[in-house]
Amino acid sequence: QDAPHGLFYRGELPDEKRPAVAIVGSRVCTHYGRQIAEQLAEQIAFAGGIVISGAAYGIDGAAQWKALEAGGTSCAIVGSSVEIYYPKKHSGLFQRLEQEGGVISEFPPGTQPIRTHFPMRNRIISGLADVVLVMEARKRSGSLITAYFALEQGKDVYALPGPVTSDLSRGCHQLIRQGAGIL
């Protein structure tokens, strides 16, 4: 997909010399998905990697908080301009990301978060990551959009299997059937 014309950021851009791992998943996640995302984020932080995500509710925010709590670095790619905290309840996360990582956007100052911006920002999440981990995803989800961008960009994608009866596992199972690695 097309590269952005430029990036706006607060804090720092990801250090290209360090491995970067995108952790993405459902906003309404299960305890299992959140727990695995947090464990992986912590391990990535301990190993010196960077966690890339979207600072959304659920999997994204949980992984980013855990990476920071473990003393690591995380960068959020947002669907608005960098000075607008969305979701607002994650303002503490955004403030911490600005100090211990970065908040990044292709959208200029004053740009409000609108629905069409989020699928667009997913190509940057995958573009800045060396690998994409999908924790939980419905059959139609932003996490799958991120995974497909990653595949187009030649990145490795891994999906977390879950219960066959769960809607939140269907997207991950679909990715695995299509050749994604099993996380």
C-alpha positions in Angstrom: 0.0 0.0 0.0 1.1 3.6 -0.5 3.6 5.1 1.9 2.4 8.2 3.8 3.6 11.6 2.5 5.2 12.1 5.9 4.8 11.3 9.6 4.0 13.5 12.6 5.1 12.3 16.0 5.5 13.1 19.6 8.2 11.3 21.5 10.4 9.2 19.3 10.1 7.2 16.1 11.0 3.5 16.5 14.8 2.9 16.5 15.4 1.0 13.2 18.3 -0.9 14.9 15.9 -2.6 17.3 13.3 -5.3 16.4 9.8 -4.0 16.3 6.8 -6.3 16.8 3.2 -5.2 16.1 0.6 -6.7 18.5 -2.9 -6.1 17.3 -6.3 -7.5 18.3 -9.9 -6.9 19.2 -11.0 -3.9 21.2 -13.4 -6.2 23.1 -11.1 -9.0 23.9 -11.2 -12.1 26.1 -9.1 -12.5 29.2 -7.1 -15.2 27.3 -6.3 -12.8 24.4 -5.3 -10.0 26.8 -3.2 -12.2 28.9 -1.2 -13.6 26.0 -0.8 -10.1 24.5 0.6 -8.8 27.8 3.0 -11.8 28.2 4.3 -11.3 24.7 4.7 -7.5 25.1 6.6 -8.1 28.4 8.9 -10.6 26.7 9.5 -8.3 23.7 10.3 -5.5 26.2 12.8 -7.7 28.1 14.4 -8.7 24.9 14.9 -5.1 23.8 12.3 -5.0 21.2 9.7 -2.3 20.5 5.9 -3.0 20.6 4.0 -1.2 17.9 0.2 -0.9 18.1 -2.8 1.4 17.8 -3.4 2.4 21.5 -7.0 1.2 21.2 -9.0 -0.4 23.9 -8.5 -4.1 24.4 -5.5 -5.9 23.0 -3.6 -2.9 21.6 -3.6 -0.8 24.8 -3.0 -3.8 27.1 0.1 -4.8 25.1 1.4 -1.2 25.1 0.9 -0.7 28.8 2.6 -4.0 29.6 5.6 -3.1 27.4 6.0 0.2 29.2 5.5 -1.3 32.6 8.3 -3.8 31.8 10.6 -1.0 31.1 10.4 -1.3 27.3 9.4 1.0 24.5 6.2 1.2 22.6 4.9 3.3 19.7 1.3 4.0 18.9 0.1 4.7 15.4 -3.1 6.8 15.6 -6.0 7.5 13.4 -6.0 11.2 14.2 -3.4 13.9 14.7 -0.9 13.1 17.5 -2.2 15.8 19.9 -5.7 14.3 20.0 -5.9 11.5 22.4 -8.3 8.9 21.1 -9.7 7.1 22.9 -9.7 9.8 25.6 -9.7 7.2 28.4 -6.2 6.3 27.2 -4.8 9.8 27.8 -2.5 8.4 30.5 -1.2 5.8 28.0 -0.6 8.5 25.4 1.3 10.7 27.8 3.5 7.8 28.8 4.1 6.8 25.2 5.2 10.3 24.5 7.8 10.0 27.2 8.9 6.3 26.7 8.2 5.7 23.1 6.2 7.6 20.5 2.8 8.6 19.2 2.9 8.6 15.4 0.4 9.7 12.7 0.3 10.6 9.1 -2.5 13.1 9.8 -1.6 16.8 10.3 -2.4 18.7 13.5 -6.1 19.2 14.2 -7.2 16.0 12.4 -10.0 14.4 14.3 -10.3 10.6 14.5 -12.8 9.4 11.9 -13.7 5.9 10.9 -11.8 5.9 7.6 -8.5 6.9 9.2 -8.2 3.6 11.2 -7.8 1.2 8.3 -5.3 3.7 6.8 -3.2 3.8 9.9 -3.0 0.0 9.9 -0.6 0.0 7.0 1.8 2.1 9.0 1.5 -0.2 12.0 2.6 -3.1 9.8 5.1 -1.0 7.9 7.0 0.0 11.1 7.0 -3.6 12.4 9.3 -6.5 11.5 6.6 -9.0 12.4 2.8 -8.8 13.1 1.1 -10.8 15.9 -2.7 -11.0 15.7 -4.1 -11.9 19.1 -7.8 -12.0 18.5 -9.8 -10.9 15.4 -13.3 -11.3 14.1 -13.7 -12.3 10.4 -14.0 -8.6 9.5 -11.7 -6.5 11.6 -9.0 -3.9 11.7 -6.5 -6.6 12.9 -7.0 -8.6 9.7 -6.5 -5.4 7.7 -3.2 -4.9 9.5 -2.2 -8.6 8.8 -3.0 -8.2 5.1 -1.0 -5.0 4.8 1.9 -6.9 6.5 1.7 -9.7 4.0 1.7 -7.2 1.1 4.8 -5.6 2.7 6.5 -9.0 2.9 6.3 -9.2 6.7 5.8 -12.3 8.8 2.3 -12.7 10.4 1.5 -15.0 13.3 -2.0 -15.6 14.7 -3.1 -16.8 18.1 -5.5 -19.8 17.8 -8.5 -19.8 20.1 -11.7 -21.7 20.7 -13.5 -22.7 17.5 -16.7 -21.4 19.0 -15.5 -17.9 19.6 -16.1 -15.0 17.1 -12.9 -13.5 18.3 -10.9 -16.5 17.0 -12.4 -16.7 13.6 -10.2 -14.1 12.0 -7.1 -15.7 13.5 -8.1 -19.1 12.3 -8.7 -17.7 8.9 -5.2 -16.2 8.8 -3.8 -19.6 9.9 -5.7 -21.4 7.1 -4.2 -18.8 4.7 -0.7 -19.6 5.8 0.0 -17.3 8.8 2.3 -18.8 11.5 0.7 -20.2 14.6 1.5 -18.2 17.6 
